[in-house]
C-alpha cells in the first residue's frame, strides 16, 4: 500500500540526503546553512532543522563543498521527479549537474551554440574581448535538456512533416541541431548579496544571449533568512522563480519564533509567486 505521493516521498528523500551530508548542526548548535553572525538566521535555521529532525552533529564544511553537495542532491531530486512527468511533458530528457566550471558549457545547447564563435573571435581580438567582457559566460549548476526528435517519432500518430517542410525546426533531429536547453537551475546553499547578484547576472545573460526559445531560469536555495531570500526573489525580468528547499518548514519556523515581519515578507514573496517550495519545481518545469 502506498502511504504517500511520489513527490512527497521524493521531497522526504531529498531532505534525508541533505541531513546525511550537508545540513548539519555544530557542537555549539549552529546549523550549517545559518549565518553564524546573524541571530535571526541561526534561530530560523535551527527551527527548520528541528522540524526536519536533524541529528547529525559536525563542524561546518567548506562553502564550496556544501555547495557542490547541494547541487548534486538537487539534481537527483529534479531527475527523480521531473522524469516522472512524461505523460505531461513527453520527450527524451537529460537532467544533470554541471561539474567543473567550463564557461562555454552552455554552448553545447542549440540556443547558445553561437557563443563558441563569439568566444573564438574574442580570443583573437583583444579590443573585442574587452568590449564583450564576460557577458556571454554562463555556467548553470543543473541543466535540463531535451534531445531533438526523429521524423519517425514526430510522424508517429499522424504524417505531419516531410522533406519539403520544417527544414529549420530545432526539435527536428534531421536538421542537425544540438540538444535544446529546457532549464537552467542555479543552486545557492546560502545567499549573500554577491551571490544574489551573480544569479541575476547569469539569468540576464541567458535572456540576452539566446537564439530561439528562452529556457526556464530557476534558483534553488537553502537560505533561512526571508530578507536575504527577498534580495533574489523580488522583482521580475530575470529569474522565473526562487525555490526553497523547505518552504513549508520555513513558514512554520518564523511563525513559531514570532517573527511577524519575516512572516509578512515571506507572504509577499509566496503570494506574489516569487518564492515556492522545491516540490513545485518539477511541475513548473513541465510547462
Helices and strands as residue ranges (DSSP letters): H 6-21, H 39-51, H 63-82, E 93-97, G 105-108, G 110-112, H 115-123, H 126-132, E 142-146, H 151-154, G 173-175, E 180-188, H 193-209, E 216-221, H 226-233, E 241-244, H 247-256, H 260-271, E 275-277, H 278-285
